[in-house]
Amino acid sequence: MPQTEADALQRRVAHLTGDLAETLALDQAATRRQGYAVNPGRIVPGSWGLGVAILWPDGRPAGALSIAAIEDRMRPERRSDLIAALQREARLVEEHLAALGGIPKSERKRNTA
């Protein structure tokens, strides 16, 4: 999502993130650079997560794919394989979305009204 929307969301949930707010902002920056998100047990120690955005053809977020597992199942060598698999599957979903014409069904209803 655009940085301005992400910043607004972070402000809205700041009461839930408490002392993690700064760390989450750094995580967000890393996610934008890398093209995938990593949660190294930030909320539940030992429980890791990986995520990849799914985008409409115009770049708007449509959804995401993610994997969560215990830390031992997210070692660096395996993590790169899992990220590659998530990215591959996200691109397949994006191809299907592109075939729909890039307009979410909810938006199509509003545009015809």
N, C-alpha and C positions, 0 to 999 in steps of 0.2 A: 504494500500500500504506500501511497505517497508519504514522505517524511512528515508533512504537516498533520496528516490523519493519524499517523503512528504516535506523534508527540501528543496529540489531543487524547488518544486512547490511554497513553501512559499516565497523563494527568488524571483522567477519570478513574483509573484503578490504583492510583498511588496509595490510597488508604489500605489496599489489600497487599501491596508489595512491600510496604514499610522500608526496612533498611536494605532491601534488595534493589531498590529503584535505580541506583547508579550502576550496579552490576548488570541489571537487565538492559539498561541503555547501551552499555558496552557490548552485551550479547547481540543486541539489535544491529549495531554497527558491524559486528563480525558477520552476522547473517547476511547483511547486504553485500559485503565484500565477497563472501564465500559462495553465496547462492544456496545455502542450506542453514538450518538452525540446529544447534546442539544445546541440550539442557544436561549439563553434567551433575545431576543430582541436586539441583538448586533448591527444590521444594521438599523432596523426599530423599534424604541421603541414600546413596547406593542405587537409586532408580534414575536411569538415564533416558533421554529421548532425542530423537533425530527427526527433523521435519523439512519438507520441501513444499514450496508454494505451487499451486496450480493457477495459471493465469488465463484470462480471456485473451483473445488476439490483440486487444488494445492495451494490454498490460495490467488491467484491473484484476485484483485477486478474485478467484472463483472458489477456492478451497485450498486444501492442503492434504498431503499424505504424511503420515508419521509412524514411527516405530518407537516403542518404549520397551526397555528391558533392564535387568539388573546390570550393574557396572561390569561384572565379569564377562557378560555377553557383548559388551561394547568396547572391547579393546581396540586400539588404533588400527591394527591390520584388518580387523573385521569391520570396523566403522566405515572405512573407505569403500568396502564392498556394499555395505548397506546403503550408504549415501548414493552410490552409483545406481543401485537398483531403484531407490526412491525417485531419483531424477529421471531414469528411463521410463518408469511407469507414469510419472507426472507428465512427461512429454507426450505419451500416448493419449492420456486424457485430454491434454490441450489440443491435440490433433482432432479429437472428436468434438471438442467445443468449437473449434474453428469451422468444422463442417456444419455446425448449427447456425453459422452466420455471425458468431461473436456476440449475440445479444441474449442475455439470460432470459428464461421464460417469464420471470416476474417483470422484467423490463419490457418485454414484448407486449404484455397485457396493458401496461400503463401507456405505451406508445400508441396503441390502437384506440384508446378511450378518447 
